């Protein structure tokens, strides 16, 4: 019993040192404790090497994305410029359609690269979110206003909560506006013409909740856990615009602000994305 107590105390000390990063194997005999120390030392060394390898790979990806962004910025700008100049010429209907397709593809590629750069900078900590107290309704108004043009083009009714009683939460206004915009834009994209997207707010004891509910096609239950993955798109969404990074970036931003996002849906009845931010 005494031996077991000493063993547990020794194991407890070993774990404390492992957590602190100061563990070193000290026993070199054939005892059970020595074997445990040796295995823990090997485990910690392997974990350290894997972590260093993962950091190196992330750094390589960040560098690659930065290089791609730098190398494609000027060519994409030139393509957009020349496409615009061509569109001003006296062209046939067939030529106009081809130019429109080039323009759409150029805008899509530009958006993708910009999103990749933002995501990379957020993940690497180059961009820091600054949480400050702010009125939730100001955030909603800023994000929803940016989507009014897209909603109007599809005759979608876009409604959002009015600023009657201020609800103050902690968030980075610039980044959370982009996150909420991505969510609202996604709802508008996947809602058919003459549908609706409603943004509402609920205040809880700790969190403020923003719901973005649409009347779109809905999401299959097995796909709900996948919607926030990078580049993931549902099989039946191939005909809709998007590259599958907006919701991923939104989650990264909201998480960095100390909040979280949930998604719920029912096929044929629409989807609801809920953003939770800490109240002041």
Backbone as CSV, one residue per row, in Angstrom:
resi,resn,N_x,N_y,N_z,CA_x,CA_y,CA_z,C_x,C_y,C_z
1,UNK,0.833,-1.204,0.000,0.000,0.000,0.000,0.868,1.255,0.000
2,UNK,1.944,1.203,0.825,2.865,2.335,0.893,3.563,2.512,-0.445
3,UNK,3.929,1.353,-1.060,4.605,1.387,-2.359,3.687,2.001,-3.417
4,UNK,2.422,1.608,-3.374,1.457,2.153,-4.336,1.300,3.661,-4.169
5,UNK,1.295,4.108,-2.911,1.160,5.533,-2.639,2.358,6.299,-3.188
6,UNK,3.561,5.757,-2.958,4.773,6.411,-3.466,4.788,6.411,-4.993
7,UNK,4.308,5.312,-5.564,4.260,5.219,-7.022,3.319,6.270,-7.607
8,UNK,2.147,6.412,-6.959,1.186,7.410,-7.423,1.745,8.822,-7.282
9,UNK,2.460,9.067,-6.167,3.062,10.380,-5.971,4.113,10.664,-7.042
10,UNK,4.895,9.638,-7.359,5.920,9.792,-8.382,5.285,10.033,-9.750
11,UNK,4.235,9.288,-10.052,3.534,9.476,-11.313,2.933,10.875,-11.405
12,UNK,2.398,11.358,-10.279,1.817,12.699,-10.220,2.895,13.745,-10.503
13,UNK,4.088,13.554,-9.921,5.192,14.471,-10.170,5.620,14.431,-11.636
14,UNK,5.643,13.223,-12.205,6.024,13.072,-13.605,5.056,13.806,-14.517
15,UNK,3.761,13.691,-14.218,2.751,14.358,-15.035,2.856,15.872,-14.925
16,UNK,3.116,16.369,-13.701,3.289,17.814,-13.512,4.457,18.328,-14.341
17,UNK,5.565,17.580,-14.349,6.736,17.980,-15.124,6.456,17.896,-16.624
18,UNK,5.682,16.868,-17.021,5.336,16.729,-18.435,4.497,17.912,-18.901
19,UNK,3.545,18.333,-18.059,2.695,19.480,-18.390,3.533,20.755,-18.484
20,UNK,4.517,20.867,-17.562,5.361,22.065,-17.535,6.452,22.036,-18.601
21,UNK,6.640,20.865,-19.234,7.660,20.740,-20.262,9.058,20.533,-19.721
22,UNK,9.165,20.078,-18.475,10.486,19.893,-17.852,10.782,18.429,-17.531
23,UNK,9.971,17.527,-18.068,10.146,16.114,-17.708,11.395,15.512,-18.346
24,UNK,12.110,14.743,-17.551,13.251,13.964,-18.022,13.265,12.638,-17.284
25,UNK,13.546,11.561,-18.001,13.627,10.251,-17.360,14.838,10.217,-16.435
26,UNK,14.631,9.789,-15.175,15.705,9.799,-14.182,16.118,8.410,-13.729
27,UNK,15.218,7.437,-13.829,15.526,6.077,-13.385,15.960,5.241,-14.581
28,UNK,17.036,4.483,-14.397,17.562,3.699,-15.503,17.748,2.232,-15.112
29,UNK,16.916,1.761,-14.182,16.978,0.357,-13.799,15.856,-0.387,-14.511
30,UNK,15.589,-1.593,-14.088,14.569,-2.426,-14.729,13.237,-2.395,-13.990
31,UNK,13.062,-1.411,-13.111,11.814,-1.344,-12.356,10.672,-0.884,-13.254
32,UNK,9.448,-1.122,-12.759,8.265,-0.714,-13.515,8.223,0.799,-13.699
33,UNK,8.627,1.525,-12.650,8.634,2.979,-12.714,9.613,3.481,-13.774
34,UNK,10.765,2.825,-13.862,11.757,3.212,-14.859,11.219,3.012,-16.274
35,UNK,10.500,1.914,-16.481,9.914,1.650,-17.788,8.880,2.719,-18.146
36,UNK,8.081,3.115,-17.147,7.067,4.145,-17.376,7.727,5.468,-17.727
37,UNK,8.803,5.815,-16.977,9.518,7.060,-17.252,10.090,7.061,-18.665
38,UNK,10.661,5.918,-19.055,11.249,5.817,-20.380,10.187,5.967,-21.471
39,UNK,9.054,5.308,-21.288,7.980,5.404,-22.275,7.414,6.821,-22.351
40,UNK,7.279,7.471,-21.185,6.754,8.828,-21.188,7.726,9.774,-21.874
41,UNK,9.028,9.561,-21.647,10.034,10.398,-22.296,9.960,10.237,-23.817
42,UNK,9.803,9.006,-24.295,9.692,8.768,-25.735,8.413,9.381,-26.294
43,UNK,7.317,9.247,-25.534,6.033,9.807,-25.962,6.115,11.326,-26.093
44,UNK,6.720,11.972,-25.093,6.821,13.430,-25.123,7.727,13.898,-26.257
45,UNK,8.796,13.155,-26.506,9.694,13.524,-27.591,9.001,13.382,-28.945
46,UNK,8.252,12.291,-29.114,7.517,12.100,-30.361,6.453,13.174,-30.545
47,UNK,5.786,13.534,-29.447,4.761,14.583,-29.515,5.383,15.917,-29.902
48,UNK,6.576,16.193,-29.324,7.263,17.440,-29.643,7.654,17.491,-31.118
49,UNK,8.176,16.387,-31.631,8.579,16.341,-33.034,7.382,16.502,-33.967
50,UNK,6.266,15.854,-33.607,5.061,15.980,-34.429,4.540,17.405,-34.420
51,UNK,4.606,18.054,-33.248,4.141,19.437,-33.150,5.023,20.357,-33.992
52,UNK,6.338,20.140,-33.927,7.253,20.947,-34.733,7.005,20.729,-36.221
53,UNK,6.742,19.470,-36.597,6.463,19.159,-37.991,5.166,19.835,-38.451
54,UNK,4.136,19.791,-37.576,2.856,20.423,-37.919,3.022,21.936,-38.071
55,UNK,3.808,22.558,-37.179,4.047,23.993,-37.260,4.797,24.343,-38.540
56,UNK,5.776,23.493,-38.887,6.540,23.734,-40.112,5.638,23.629,-41.345
57,UNK,4.727,22.645,-41.343,3.809,22.472,-42.466,2.848,23.644,-42.572
58,UNK,2.346,24.120,-41.414,1.455,25.286,-41.427,2.190,26.521,-41.955
59,UNK,3.450,26.666,-41.531,4.236,27.787,-42.023,4.454,27.709,-43.523
60,UNK,4.662,26.492,-44.024,4.846,26.299,-45.462,3.565,26.660,-46.213
61,UNK,2.415,26.239,-45.674,1.132,26.544,-46.315,0.885,28.052,-46.327
62,UNK,1.172,28.714,-45.187,0.989,30.161,-45.120,1.878,30.875,-46.137
63,UNK,3.124,30.415,-46.248,4.048,31.008,-47.205,3.573,30.778,-48.635
64,UNK,3.073,29.577,-48.890,2.587,29.241,-50.226,1.397,30.107,-50.608
65,UNK,0.451,30.259,-49.668,-0.732,31.078,-49.931,-0.333,32.530,-50.184
66,UNK,0.624,33.011,-49.393,1.098,34.386,-49.571,1.738,34.571,-50.936
67,UNK,2.537,33.584,-51.355,3.179,33.660,-52.671,2.138,33.630,-53.790
68,UNK,1.154,32.739,-53.650,0.103,32.640,-54.671,-0.650,33.966,-54.775
69,UNK,-0.973,34.547,-53.625,-1.696,35.814,-53.615,-0.888,36.908,-54.307
70,UNK,0.413,36.961,-53.991,1.266,37.997,-54.569,1.418,37.812,-56.074
71,UNK,1.605,36.556,-56.497,1.866,36.278,-57.906,0.614,36.420,-58.783
72,UNK,-0.567,36.265,-58.203,-1.803,36.309,-58.997,-2.503,37.660,-58.953
73,UNK,-2.087,38.521,-58.037,-2.774,39.798,-57.865,-2.758,40.633,-59.149
74,UNK,-1.590,40.828,-59.732,-1.484,41.653,-60.937,-2.144,41.000,-62.160
75,UNK,-1.902,39.699,-62.422,-2.580,39.074,-63.570,-4.091,39.133,-63.482
76,UNK,-4.647,38.913,-62.288,-6.096,38.960,-62.128,-6.627,40.374,-62.362
77,UNK,-5.888,41.356,-61.870,-6.300,42.750,-62.073,-6.294,43.087,-63.566
78,UNK,-5.297,42.575,-64.278,-5.221,42.828,-65.720,-6.373,42.148,-66.467
79,UNK,-6.677,40.910,-66.081,-7.788,40.194,-66.719,-9.091,40.961,-66.511
80,UNK,-9.313,41.433,-65.273,-10.532,42.196,-64.975,-10.575,43.488,-65.796
81,UNK,-9.421,44.153,-65.914,-9.355,45.411,-66.679,-9.667,45.175,-68.156
82,UNK,-9.001,44.185,-68.750,-9.201,43.930,-70.172,-10.606,43.401,-70.462
83,UNK,-11.149,42.644,-69.529,-12.524,42.174,-69.699,-13.494,43.354,-69.713
84,UNK,-13.250,44.309,-68.832,-14.089,45.505,-68.796,-13.988,46.317,-70.074
85,UNK,-12.750,46.416,-70.608,-12.554,47.162,-71.855,-13.249,46.464,-73.028
86,UNK,-13.161,45.139,-73.064,-13.836,44.384,-74.124,-15.350,44.553,-74.055
87,UNK,-15.872,44.587,-72.818,-17.320,44.703,-72.640,-17.858,46.017,-73.187
88,UNK,-16.985,47.011,-73.309,-17.408,48.319,-73.812,-17.430,48.382,-75.339
89,UNK,-16.910,47.323,-75.972,-16.868,47.306,-77.441,-18.218,46.860,-78.023
90,UNK,-18.358,47.070,-79.323,-19.575,46.659,-80.029,-19.450,45.175,-80.369
91,UNK,-20.065,44.330,-79.560,-19.896,42.887,-79.675,-21.217,42.192,-79.991
92,UNK,-21.097,40.966,-80.476,-22.289,40.145,-80.709,-22.764,39.571,-79.374
93,UNK,-23.978,39.039,-79.363,-24.519,38.443,-78.145,-23.644,37.289,-77.644
94,UNK,-23.139,36.493,-78.569,-22.293,35.367,-78.190,-21.010,35.823,-77.533
95,UNK,-20.394,36.867,-78.085,-19.160,37.400,-77.510,-19.413,38.010,-76.136
96,UNK,-20.549,38.678,-75.985,-20.896,39.284,-74.693,-21.054,38.226,-73.614
97,UNK,-21.669,37.122,-73.975,-21.847,36.033,-73.017,-20.501,35.454,-72.581
98,UNK,-19.576,35.313,-73.535,-18.251,34.799,-73.210,-17.512,35.736,-72.258
99,UNK,-17.628,37.029,-72.505,-16.984,38.021,-71.638,-17.597,37.978,-70.237
100,UNK,-18.909,37.835,-70.173,-19.575,37.729,-68.868,-19.065,36.517,-68.091
101,UNK,-18.859,35.413,-68.787,-18.348,34.206,-68.132,-16.926,34.411,-67.625
102,UNK,-16.112,35.090,-68.416,-14.741,35.399,-67.984,-14.771,36.279,-66.739
103,UNK,-15.656,37.276,-66.753,-15.772,38.193,-65.617,-16.197,37.461,-64.349
104,UNK,-17.173,36.572,-64.470,-17.650,35.808,-63.317,-16.533,34.934,-62.756
105,UNK,-15.801,34.257,-63.633,-14.710,33.384,-63.196,-13.590,34.179,-62.549
106,UNK,-13.305,35.359,-63.096,-12.258,36.217,-62.525,-12.638,36.673,-61.127
107,UNK,-13.882,37.103,-60.963,-14.349,37.541,-59.641,-14.325,36.397,-58.637
108,UNK,-14.687,35.214,-59.099,-14.699,34.046,-58.224,-13.288,33.702,-57.762
109,UNK,-12.334,33.744,-58.680,-10.951,33.434,-58.337,-10.365,34.490,-57.407
110,UNK,-10.686,35.747,-57.658,-10.214,36.834,-56.791,-10.754,36.665,-55.378
111,UNK,-12.047,36.347,-55.271,-12.664,36.137,-53.960,-12.009,34.971,-53.232
112,UNK,-11.737,33.887,-53.966,-11.125,32.711,-53.361,-9.757,33.038,-52.784
113,UNK,-8.935,33.720,-53.552,-7.583,34.050,-53.098,-7.630,34.991,-51.893
114,UNK,-8.506,35.978,-51.947,-8.645,36.899,-50.814,-9.086,36.159,-49.553
115,UNK,-10.017,35.223,-49.699,-10.497,34.448,-48.556,-9.401,33.554,-47.993
116,UNK,-8.613,32.950,-48.876,-7.507,32.107,-48.434,-6.493,32.914,-47.632
117,UNK,-6.189,34.102,-48.102,-5.228,34.956,-47.403,-5.758,35.350,-46.022
118,UNK,-7.023,35.744,-45.969,-7.630,36.115,-44.681,-7.613,34.939,-43.708
119,UNK,-8.002,33.761,-44.211,-8.037,32.574,-43.364,-6.644,32.229,-42.860
120,UNK,-5.663,32.273,-43.738,-4.290,31.961,-43.365,-3.786,32.922,-42.296
121,UNK,-4.088,34.193,-42.453,-3.626,35.192,-41.480,-4.317,35.028,-40.134
122,UNK,-5.588,34.677,-40.170,-6.303,34.434,-38.913,-5.726,33.221,-38.188
123,UNK,-5.520,32.126,-38.933,-5.035,30.891,-38.336,-3.620,31.042,-37.797
124,UNK,-2.815,31.858,-38.459,-1.422,32.016,-38.042,-1.254,33.073,-36.959
125,UNK,-2.315,33.815,-36.687,-2.239,34.832,-35.647,-1.678,36.152,-36.133
126,UNK,-1.447,36.265,-37.463,-0.951,37.530,-37.998,-1.994,38.623,-37.783
127,UNK,-3.263,38.258,-37.979,-4.364,39.189,-37.716,-4.970,38.848,-36.362
128,UNK,-5.026,39.815,-35.496,-5.589,39.615,-34.174,-6.963,40.290,-34.086
129,UNK,-7.949,39.541,-33.608,-9.250,40.167,-33.386,-9.191,40.944,-32.082
130,UNK,-9.849,42.072,-32.058,-9.881,42.912,-30.861,-11.323,43.010,-30.377
131,UNK,-11.620,42.255,-29.342,-12.988,42.258,-28.808,-13.240,43.530,-28.002
132,UNK,-14.286,44.225,-28.397,-14.695,45.433,-27.684,-16.209,45.408,-27.502
133,UNK,-16.722,46.049,-26.455,-18.172,46.103,-26.270,-18.833,46.847,-27.429
134,UNK,-19.885,46.262,-27.970,-20.589,46.905,-29.069,-22.034,46.458,-29.131
135,UNK,-22.874,47.293,-29.717,-24.294,46.987,-29.862,-24.470,45.950,-30.970
136,UNK,-25.121,44.848,-30.658,-25.339,43.768,-31.620,-26.094,44.281,-32.854
137,UNK,-27.006,45.213,-32.666,-27.815,45.706,-33.783,-26.989,46.500,-34.788
138,UNK,-25.914,47.147,-34.321,-25.019,47.855,-35.243,-24.300,46.850,-36.139
139,UNK,-23.896,45.730,-35.552,-23.232,44.668,-36.306,-24.162,44.095,-37.370
140,UNK,-25.395,43.826,-36.981,-26.378,43.253,-37.912,-26.671,44.219,-39.061
141,UNK,-26.874,45.495,-38.734,-27.190,46.490,-39.758,-26.059,46.600,-40.777
142,UNK,-24.805,46.588,-40.297,-23.657,46.716,-41.195,-23.560,45.520,-42.137
143,UNK,-23.744,44.316,-41.598,-23.626,43.105,-42.428,-24.801,42.953,-43.381
144,UNK,-26.013,43.219,-42.892,-27.216,43.044,-43.716,-27.268,44.048,-44.856
145,UNK,-26.824,45.277,-44.599,-26.850,46.309,-45.635,-26.013,45.905,-46.843
146,UNK,-24.886,45.224,-46.591,-24.007,44.789,-47.681,-24.659,43.719,-48.554
147,UNK,-25.671,43.040,-48.017,-26.328,41.958,-48.766,-27.610,42.397,-49.446
148,UNK,-28.017,43.644,-49.243,-29.292,44.097,-49.792,-29.333,44.037,-51.315
149,UNK,-28.202,44.362,-51.957,-28.166,44.331,-53.421,-28.371,42.925,-53.965
150,UNK,-27.672,41.955,-53.375,-27.803,40.567,-53.815,-29.220,40.049,-53.569
151,UNK,-29.786,40.396,-52.404,-31.147,39.958,-52.087,-32.156,40.601,-53.037
152,UNK,-31.961,41.886,-53.337,-32.875,42.585,-54.232,-32.867,42.010,-55.638
153,UNK,-31.682,41.552,-56.092,-31.572,40.981,-57.436,-32.375,39.694,-57.574
154,UNK,-32.617,39.005,-56.452,-33.392,37.759,-56.482,-34.795,37.959,-55.905
155,UNK,-35.133,39.222,-55.643,-36.430,39.552,-55.059,-36.662,38.794,-53.739
156,UNK,-35.614,38.714,-52.952,-35.680,38.052,-51.643,-35.909,39.106,-50.568
157,UNK,-36.878,38.859,-49.721,-37.155,39.783,-48.625,-36.127,39.576,-47.525
158,UNK,-35.303,40.594,-47.309,-34.269,40.539,-46.278,-34.688,41.433,-45.114
159,UNK,-34.998,40.841,-43.989,-35.453,41.612,-42.828,-34.498,41.390,-41.663
160,UNK,-34.281,42.428,-40.883,-33.414,42.281,-39.711,-33.930,43.116,-38.550
161,UNK,-33.505,42.683,-37.372,-33.999,43.281,-36.129,-33.644,44.762,-36.046
162,UNK,-34.573,45.546,-35.520,-34.343,46.973,-35.328,-33.685,47.224,-33.972
163,UNK,-33.045,48.376,-33.876,-32.311,48.724,-32.657,-33.241,49.391,-31.640
164,UNK,-34.102,48.595,-31.034,-35.022,49.136,-30.033,-34.377,49.194,-28.650
165,UNK,-33.932,48.043,-28.169,-33.244,47.986,-26.882,-31.842,47.429,-27.118
166,UNK,-30.816,48.265,-26.967,-29.445,47.840,-27.258,-29.049,46.575,-26.494
167,UNK,-28.378,45.665,-27.181,-27.807,44.465,-26.567,-26.313,44.536,-26.804
168,UNK,-25.547,44.657,-25.752,-24.106,44.864,-25.870,-23.366,43.543,-25.683
169,UNK,-22.473,43.243,-26.634,-21.671,42.020,-26.576,-20.226,42.354,-26.920
170,UNK,-19.346,41.397,-26.705,-17.930,41.580,-27.028,-17.633,40.991,-28.405
171,UNK,-17.121,41.807,-29.307,-16.767,41.310,-30.634,-15.894,42.338,-31.346
172,UNK,-15.224,41.884,-32.402,-14.446,42.755,-33.268,-15.374,43.207,-34.394
173,UNK,-15.686,44.482,-34.438,-16.717,44.967,-35.366,-16.374,44.644,-36.815
174,UNK,-15.154,44.915,-37.230,-14.776,44.712,-38.626,-14.855,43.236,-39.022
175,UNK,-14.222,42.387,-38.217,-14.160,40.974,-38.575,-15.502,40.268,-38.400
176,UNK,-16.230,40.618,-37.357,-17.529,39.975,-37.145,-18.553,40.447,-38.179
177,UNK,-18.390,41.673,-38.674,-19.248,42.124,-39.770,-19.025,41.243,-40.991
178,UNK,-17.760,40.929,-41.260,-17.459,40.050,-42.394,-18.009,38.649,-42.159
179,UNK,-17.871,38.149,-40.929,-18.374,36.803,-40.619,-19.882,36.738,-40.808
180,UNK,-20.597,37.721,-40.270,-22.053,37.730,-40.384,-22.486,37.960,-41.830
181,UNK,-21.735,38.792,-42.544,-22.020,38.999,-43.966,-21.917,37.677,-44.727
182,UNK,-20.874,36.897,-44.439,-20.704,35.602,-45.115,-21.902,34.688,-44.875
183,UNK,-22.402,34.710,-43.642,-23.537,33.851,-43.289,-24.812,34.321,-44.004
184,UNK,-25.041,35.630,-43.990,-26.239,36.174,-44.649,-26.155,35.970,-46.158
185,UNK,-24.985,36.233,-46.723,-24.796,36.056,-48.163,-25.036,34.603,-48.555
186,UNK,-24.561,33.683,-47.742,-24.764,32.262,-48.008,-26.259,31.921,-47.998
187,UNK,-26.991,32.508,-47.038,-28.435,32.271,-46.956,-29.145,32.794,-48.199
188,UNK,-28.745,33.973,-48.665,-29.361,34.559,-49.853,-29.054,33.716,-51.098
189,UNK,-27.811,33.248,-51.203,-27.406,32.441,-52.362,-28.255,31.185,-52.502
190,UNK,-28.546,30.540,-51.365,-29.234,29.254,-51.409,-30.734,29.365,-51.169
191,UNK,-31.236,30.581,-51.245,-32.680,30.803,-51.166,-33.194,31.138,-52.561
192,UNK,-34.221,30.458,-53.049,-34.744,30.727,-54.395,-35.386,32.106,-54.484
193,UNK,-35.600,32.559,-55.686,-36.225,33.866,-55.896,-37.573,33.948,-55.181
194,UNK,-37.876,35.155,-54.701,-39.116,35.463,-53.979,-39.170,34.811,-52.595
195,UNK,-38.030,34.331,-52.109,-37.978,33.764,-50.761,-37.705,34.846,-49.730
196,UNK,-37.242,34.431,-48.550,-36.967,35.407,-47.496,-35.806,34.957,-46.616
197,UNK,-35.117,35.948,-46.072,-34.045,35.722,-45.097,-34.308,36.676,-43.932
198,UNK,-34.482,36.112,-42.745,-34.808,36.925,-41.570,-33.683,36.831,-40.539
199,UNK,-33.270,37.995,-40.028,-32.211,38.053,-39.014,-32.843,38.543,-37.712
200,UNK,-32.776,37.720,-36.703,-33.379,38.060,-35.409,-32.342,37.933,-34.290
201,UNK,-32.674,38.507,-33.147,-31.753,38.522,-32.003,-32.463,38.052,-30.752
202,UNK,-31.750,37.271,-29.949,-32.248,36.861,-28.637,-31.149,37.081,-27.617
203,UNK,-31.509,37.584,-26.460,-30.533,37.843,-25.403,-30.685,36.813,-24.287
204,UNK,-29.601,36.143,-23.967,-29.560,35.205,-22.851,-28.755,35.820,-21.705
205,UNK,-28.583,35.059,-20.660,-27.863,35.564,-19.505,-26.400,35.845,-19.833
206,UNK,-25.782,34.960,-20.611,-24.358,35.084,-20.908,-24.109,35.467,-22.364
207,UNK,-24.928,34.945,-23.270,-24.711,35.162,-24.697,-25.815,35.984,-25.341
208,UNK,-25.439,36.651,-26.442,-26.409,37.255,-27.358,-26.436,36.359,-28.588
209,UNK,-27.622,35.998,-29.030,-27.766,35.061,-30.147,-28.347,35.765,-31.367
210,UNK,-27.666,35.603,-32.507,-28.127,36.152,-33.774,-28.521,34.988,-34.675
211,UNK,-29.762,34.944,-35.092,-30.241,33.887,-35.986,-30.407,34.431,-37.403
212,UNK,-29.863,33.694,-38.368,-30.068,34.012,-39.782,-30.850,32.843,-40.379
213,UNK,-32.149,33.056,-40.597,-33.038,31.985,-41.058,-33.481,32.260,-42.493
214,UNK,-33.356,31.250,-43.350,-33.757,31.411,-44.746,-34.864,30.418,-45.110
215,UNK,-35.426,30.605,-46.289,-36.464,29.697,-46.797,-35.928,28.922,-47.999
216,UNK,-34.659,28.565,-47.917,-34.013,27.871,-49.009,-34.287,26.386,-49.033
217,UNK,-33.459,25.654,-49.750,-33.654,24.223,-49.977,-33.404,23.386,-48.730
218,UNK,-32.650,23.941,-47.785,-32.316,23.178,-46.585,-31.062,22.336,-46.772
219,UNK,-30.597,21.750,-45.684,-29.369,20.945,-45.687,-29.688,19.570,-45.112
220,UNK,-29.189,18.531,-45.752,-29.416,17.185,-45.245,-28.759,17.020,-43.880
221,UNK,-29.403,16.243,-43.022,-28.934,16.094,-41.645,-27.488,15.616,-41.573
222,UNK,-27.120,14.667,-42.440,-25.757,14.136,-42.401,-24.718,15.150,-42.888
223,UNK,-25.190,16.206,-43.558,-24.264,17.220,-44.064,-24.071,18.381,-43.089
224,UNK,-24.927,18.515,-42.096,-24.832,19.640,-41.166,-23.467,19.761,-40.490
225,UNK,-22.860,18.635,-40.026,-21.540,18.775,-39.389,-20.438,19.205,-40.355
226,UNK,-20.709,19.161,-41.659,-19.678,19.446,-42.652,-19.710,20.880,-43.172
227,UNK,-20.775,21.618,-42.885,-20.978,22.907,-43.559,-19.905,23.939,-43.236
228,UNK,-19.204,23.782,-42.104,-18.173,24.747,-41.734,-16.773,24.304,-42.145
229,UNK,-16.678,23.198,-42.882,-15.374,22.747,-43.347,-14.882,23.615,-44.505
230,UNK,-13.587,23.747,-44.590,-12.999,24.517,-45.676,-13.231,23.829,-47.023
231,UNK,-13.740,24.567,-47.992,-13.996,24.121,-49.366,-15.107,23.074,-49.487
232,UNK,-15.845,22.818,-48.407,-16.901,21.810,-48.524,-18.138,22.447,-49.139
233,UNK,-18.746,21.717,-50.094,-20.011,22.133,-50.691,-20.874,20.899,-50.879
234,UNK,-22.164,21.064,-50.670,-23.084,19.943,-50.821,-23.124,19.496,-52.278
235,UNK,-23.438,18.230,-52.482,-23.477,17.668,-53.834,-24.483,18.401,-54.708
236,UNK,-25.603,18.815,-54.113,-26.663,19.457,-54.896,-26.481,20.968,-55.027
237,UNK,-25.291,21.482,-54.674,-25.076,22.927,-54.740,-24.125,23.326,-55.857
238,UNK,-23.813,22.391,-56.745,-22.844,22.672,-57.797,-23.283,23.797,-58.732
239,UNK,-24.575,24.006,-58.861,-25.049,25.056,-59.749,-25.132,26.419,-59.083
240,UNK,-24.838,26.488,-57.790,-24.917,27.752,-57.055,-23.533,28.378,-56.945
241,UNK,-23.469,29.724,-56.878,-22.171,30.398,-56.774,-21.527,30.127,-55.422
242,UNK,-20.204,30.233,-55.382,-19.498,30.040,-54.118,-18.359,29.058,-54.262
243,UNK,-17.407,29.130,-53.317,-16.252,28.232,-53.345,-16.143,27.405,-52.069
244,UNK,-17.084,27.566,-51.153,-17.080,26.744,-49.949,-16.113,27.185,-48.886
245,UNK,-15.883,28.492,-48.774,-14.953,28.963,-47.743,-15.570,30.029,-46.827
246,UNK,-16.708,30.602,-47.242,-17.325,31.682,-46.468,-17.720,31.272,-45.058
247,UNK,-18.392,30.119,-44.926,-18.824,29.669,-43.603,-17.634,29.240,-42.742
248,UNK,-16.626,28.661,-43.387,-15.414,28.277,-42.653,-14.755,29.517,-42.059
249,UNK,-14.608,30.553,-42.872,-13.999,31.791,-42.403,-14.853,32.436,-41.308
250,UNK,-16.175,32.364,-41.466,-17.077,32.930,-40.455,-16.861,32.249,-39.097
251,UNK,-16.762,30.926,-39.118,-16.556,30.201,-37.858,-15.212,30.547,-37.229
252,UNK,-14.168,30.676,-38.058,-12.847,31.036,-37.543,-12.900,32.386,-36.823
253,UNK,-13.600,33.334,-37.431,-13.689,34.674,-36.856,-14.485,34.666,-35.557
254,UNK,-15.663,34.045,-35.580,-16.516,34.023,-34.392,-15.831,33.286,-33.244
255,UNK,-15.141,32.198,-33.556,-14.407,31.455,-32.529,-13.303,32.320,-31.937
256,UNK,-12.581,33.052,-32.788,-11.519,33.938,-32.322,-12.062,35.034,-31.416
257,UNK,-13.343,35.370,-31.602,-13.983,36.392,-30.765,-14.596,35.801,-29.499
258,UNK,-14.356,34.515,-29.267,-14.879,33.883,-28.055,-16.307,33.412,-28.169
259,UNK,-16.839,33.335,-29.384,-18.210,32.868,-29.577,-18.248,31.544,-30.316
260,UNK,-19.399,31.181,-30.803,-19.522,29.948,-31.573,-20.751,30.027,-32.495
261,UNK,-20.796,29.119,-33.497,-21.878,29.081,-34.476,-22.521,27.699,-34.478
262,UNK,-23.834,27.676,-34.616,-24.578,26.423,-34.769,-25.431,26.506,-36.028
263,UNK,-25.690,25.351,-36.619,-26.539,25.302,-37.813,-27.630,24.266,-37.616
264,UNK,-28.834,24.606,-38.028,-29.954,23.662,-37.998,-30.711,23.808,-39.312
265,UNK,-31.339,22.720,-39.754,-32.008,22.789,-41.051,-33.034,21.677,-41.195
266,UNK,-33.944,21.909,-42.135,-34.925,20.904,-42.498,-35.115,20.985,-44.016
267,UNK,-34.930,19.857,-44.680,-35.017,19.843,-46.134,-36.354,20.401,-46.627
268,UNK,-36.265,21.293,-47.578,-37.467,21.877,-48.162,-38.043,23.030,-47.372
269,UNK,-37.502,23.301,-46.189,-38.056,24.370,-45.348,-37.036,25.442,-44.973
270,UNK,-35.779,25.212,-45.312,-34.773,26.230,-45.037,-33.813,25.874,-43.925
271,UNK,-32.896,26.803,-43.651,-31.847,26.595,-42.650,-31.744,27.804,-41.734
272,UNK,-31.202,27.571,-40.546,-30.958,28.654,-39.594,-29.532,28.534,-39.067
273,UNK,-28.777,29.614,-39.195,-27.431,29.679,-38.644,-27.459,30.630,-37.452
274,UNK,-27.006,30.131,-36.316,-27.064,30.902,-35.066,-25.663,31.265,-34.602
275,UNK,-25.438,32.567,-34.391,-24.156,33.074,-33.906,-24.330,33.487,-32.446
276,UNK,-23.442,32.988,-31.585,-23.489,33.313,-30.158,-22.246,34.143,-29.793
277,UNK,-22.478,35.324,-29.225,-21.389,36.197,-28.784,-21.576,36.528,-27.312
278,UNK,-20.484,36.607,-26.583,-20.545,36.863,-25.135,-21.075,38.267,-24.850
279,UNK,-22.053,38.318,-23.966,-22.588,39.627,-23.559,-21.656,40.283,-22.538
280,UNK,-21.751,41.583,-22.473,-20.972,42.357,-21.502,-21.691,42.337,-20.158
